[in-house]
Amino acid sequence: MAPGTPDPRGLVARLRGYFLAGLLLAAPLAVTIGVAIWFVDFIDSRVLPGTRIPGFGLVVVISGLTLIGWLASGFLGRVVHSVGDRIVSRIPVLRSVYAATKQIFETVLAQKSNAFREVALFEYPRKGIWSIGFLTGTTAGEVQHRTQEQTVNVFLPTTPNPTSGYLLFVPRKDLIILDMTVEEGIKMVVSGGIVTPPFAPKPPARPESGESESGGGVE
């Protein structure tokens, strides 16, 4: 190869790097837009079949749910909800589904607990190997009664699908609560560790004035 002639292998490597960078930038956006379009079309086709106004069905659903919430906030709405709740809670099988669904929505939407508010690091599946999990609450009931230590509920997601995983009951003392947000933790899990949240270690606390920095006593 003559001096000064560009190396074609270097050009190919740069083009490959540009392609991968473009893929990483465009793919999540394309998937998000595609899911949003599919969701709007799905709602439109179920609510108003044949409509040609994109998103009109979604507006109808949102308006209907808002109207139901407004009606339920009144006295008559609370009475109807209470009666319906008691009726469904007496039906076998359905009452289990209803209770579980109600609890999930109350936890996520009404924010009645600290579910999925913290990211924790702990040793799993054996000592010396670390995993990331999400705290979903403090262990209660028979599970806590049968254990000797105070434990917390930890959801251990799988990669790259964080919607599936394992429910673990981990002693609180064995958890290291991380500074990263839940969103950053999910991104790290989904990417298989490729996306790592930035981290700036906090400086050590300075000793109070008048306190000996050496820590030694009077000899």
C-alpha positions in Angstrom: 0.0 0.0 0.0 1.4 3.4 -1.0 2.2 5.9 1.7 -0.6 8.3 2.4 -3.2 5.9 0.9 -6.2 5.5 3.3 -6.5 2.0 4.9 -9.8 0.5 3.6 -10.0 -1.7 6.7 -10.0 1.5 8.9 -12.7 3.0 6.7 -14.8 -0.2 7.1 -14.3 -0.1 10.9 -15.4 3.5 11.1 -18.5 2.8 8.9 -19.4 -0.1 11.1 -19.1 2.1 14.2 -21.3 4.8 12.6 -23.9 2.1 11.7 -24.0 0.7 15.2 -24.2 4.2 16.7 -27.0 5.1 14.4 -28.8 1.8 15.3 -28.5 2.4 19.0 -30.0 5.9 18.6 -32.7 5.1 16.1 -33.9 1.7 17.2 -35.3 2.7 20.6 -37.1 5.7 19.1 -38.5 3.6 16.2 -39.7 0.9 18.6 -41.3 3.5 20.9 -43.1 5.2 18.0 -44.2 1.8 16.6 -45.7 0.7 20.0 -47.4 4.0 20.4 -49.0 3.8 16.9 -50.0 0.2 17.5 -51.6 1.1 20.8 -53.6 4.0 19.4 -54.8 1.9 16.4 -55.7 -1.0 18.7 -57.9 1.3 20.9 -59.4 3.0 17.9 -60.4 -0.3 16.3 -62.0 -1.6 19.5 -63.8 1.5 20.6 -65.0 3.0 17.3 -64.5 0.5 14.4 -64.2 2.2 11.1 -63.3 5.6 12.4 -60.7 7.5 10.3 -59.7 10.0 13.0 -56.4 8.7 14.5 -56.5 8.7 18.3 -60.2 9.5 18.6 -60.9 6.1 20.3 -58.1 6.8 22.8 -59.6 10.2 23.6 -63.0 8.4 24.1 -61.4 5.9 26.5 -59.5 8.6 28.5 -62.7 10.7 28.7 -64.8 7.7 29.8 -62.3 6.8 32.6 -62.2 10.4 33.8 -66.0 10.5 33.9 -66.2 7.2 35.8 -63.7 8.6 38.3 -65.7 11.8 38.7 -68.9 9.8 39.3 -67.2 7.5 41.7 -66.0 10.4 43.8 -69.6 11.3 44.7 -71.7 9.7 47.4 -73.8 7.6 45.0 -70.7 6.4 43.2 -69.0 5.3 46.4 -72.1 3.4 47.4 -72.3 1.6 44.0 -68.6 0.8 44.2 -68.9 -0.6 47.7 -71.8 -2.8 46.7 -70.0 -4.0 43.5 -66.8 -4.7 45.5 -68.7 -6.9 48.0 -70.5 -8.8 45.2 -67.3 -9.6 43.3 -65.4 -10.5 46.5 -67.9 -13.3 47.1 -67.5 -15.0 43.7 -65.0 -17.8 43.7 -61.9 -17.5 41.4 -63.0 -14.0 40.3 -62.4 -12.6 43.7 -58.8 -13.7 43.7 -58.2 -12.1 40.3 -60.0 -8.9 41.4 -58.2 -8.6 44.7 -54.7 -9.1 43.1 -55.5 -6.7 40.3 -56.9 -4.1 42.7 -53.9 -4.3 44.9 -51.4 -3.9 42.0 -53.2 -0.8 40.7 -53.5 0.7 44.1 -49.8 0.2 44.7 -48.7 1.6 41.4 -51.2 4.4 40.8 -52.2 5.5 44.2 -48.6 5.1 45.5 -49.6 3.6 48.8 -46.2 2.0 49.3 -42.6 2.4 48.4 -42.9 -0.3 45.6 -40.2 0.1 43.0 -38.8 3.1 44.6 -35.2 1.9 45.3 -32.6 -0.2 43.6 -30.6 -2.6 45.7 -27.4 -4.6 45.2 -27.1 -8.0 46.8 -25.2 -11.3 46.5 -27.1 -13.8 44.2 -27.1 -16.6 43.2 -24.2 -17.3 45.5 -21.7 -15.4 47.6 -19.3 -13.3 45.6 -21.7 -12.8 42.6 -23.8 -9.6 42.7 -27.2 -8.9 41.3 -29.5 -5.9 41.0 -33.0 -6.0 42.3 -35.9 -3.6 43.0 -37.4 -3.2 46.5 -41.2 -3.8 46.4 -41.9 -3.6 50.1 -41.3 -5.0 53.6 -41.9 -8.7 54.1 -45.0 -9.3 56.2 -47.3 -12.2 57.2 -46.2 -15.8 57.5 -43.1 -15.4 55.4 -41.7 -12.8 57.9 -42.9 -14.8 60.9 -41.0 -17.9 59.7 -37.7 -16.1 59.2 -35.4 -15.1 62.0 -34.3 -11.8 60.4 -36.2 -8.7 59.1 -36.5 -9.3 55.4 -37.7 -7.2 52.5 -39.4 -8.1 49.2 -37.0 -7.8 46.3 -37.9 -8.3 42.6 -35.0 -9.7 40.6 -35.7 -9.0 36.9 -34.4 -11.1 34.0 -32.5 -9.7 31.0 -33.5 -8.3 28.6 -37.2 -8.7 29.6 -37.6 -7.0 33.0 -41.3 -7.9 33.2 -40.3 -11.4 34.3 -38.2 -12.4 37.2 -38.1 -13.8 40.7 -39.5 -12.7 44.0 -36.8 -12.9 46.7 -37.0 -12.4 50.5 -33.7 -10.9 51.4 -32.5 -9.9 54.9 -32.3 -6.1 55.0 -28.7 -6.1 56.3 -27.6 -8.0 53.2 -28.8 -5.2 50.8 -26.8 -2.3 49.5 -29.1 0.5 48.5 -27.9 2.2 45.3 -28.1 5.8 44.4 -29.3 5.1 40.8 -32.9 5.7 40.0 -35.3 2.8 39.2 -35.4 4.0 35.6 -31.6 3.8 35.4 -31.6 0.4 37.0 -34.2 -0.9 34.5 -32.1 0.5 31.6 -29.1 -1.3 32.9 -31.0 -4.6 33.2 -32.6 -4.3 29.7 -29.3 -3.5 28.1 -27.5 -6.4 29.7 -25.1 -4.0 31.4 -24.2 -2.0 28.3 -25.9 1.1 29.6 -24.3 2.0 32.9 -25.6 5.0 34.9 -23.1 7.7 35.7 -21.8 7.7 39.3 -19.9 10.2 41.3 -18.7 8.9 44.7 -19.5 11.2 47.6 -16.5 12.8 49.3 -15.8 11.5 52.8 -17.3 13.6 55.6 -14.9 16.0 57.2 -14.3 15.7 61.0 -16.1 18.2 63.2 -14.2 21.2 64.3 -12.3 20.6 67.5 -12.1 16.8 66.9 -8.7 15.4 66.5 -8.1 14.3 62.9 -5.6 11.7 63.9 -8.2 10.0 66.1 -5.7 9.3 68.8 -6.3 9.9 72.5 -4.0 11.4 75.2 -1.0 9.3 75.7 
